Amino acid sequence: MDKVSNAVELMKGAHSCSQSVLCAFCEDAGITFEDAEKIAAPYSGGRKIKCGAVCAAEIVLQNKFGAAAEEKISEFEQKFQSKVGALNCKDIRRNNLRPCIGCVEDSATILSTMLAN
């Protein structure tokens, strides 16, 4: 199963938006699945303002690219905002821009493409 499909399946199960993305890409982030579940937990449901799926992708990018991550994170945010219409969870939900599972799929798709390049 590819990472995008894995993230979506995790979201359909017992994982939050942030956990779904970070767990699907845990190897890219250099962490275990179990650590990904714990690390991502506080980011779900917009608790950190930004969409949890975005926060999880940013953790992957930070872990993967270190000091060079800021440029990658900016690129990711621009692509996500262009696709979904917002980065803030409340804005996404309030304006019915995309359901949470759609944000997980979009985040995972963008992240997968960026990591492949």
C-alpha positions, 0 to 999 in steps of 0.5 A: 500500500502506498503512503497516501492510501496508508494515511487515508486508511489510518484516518478511517481507523482509530487515528487522528488526522495528524497521526495518520499522516505522520504514521504513514511517513514515519520512516521518512521522518526517521521515527517509529510508528509508535513514536509517530502516534505519540508525537502527532497526538497533540496536533490533531483537530486543530489544537495547534491552530494549523490543520493537524495533517499539515503539522504532521507533514511539517514534522516529516519535512523538518526531520528529513531536511533539518536546516533546509526544511524551512524552504520545504515547509513554505513550499508545502504550505503554499501547495496545501493552501492552494489546494484546500483554501486554508491552513487553519483547521477552524477556517477549513471546517467553518467554511466546509472547504474539505473534510478531515479525511480529505485534508489527510489525503491532500497532505499525504499526496503533496508530501509524497510528491515532495519527497519523491523529488 
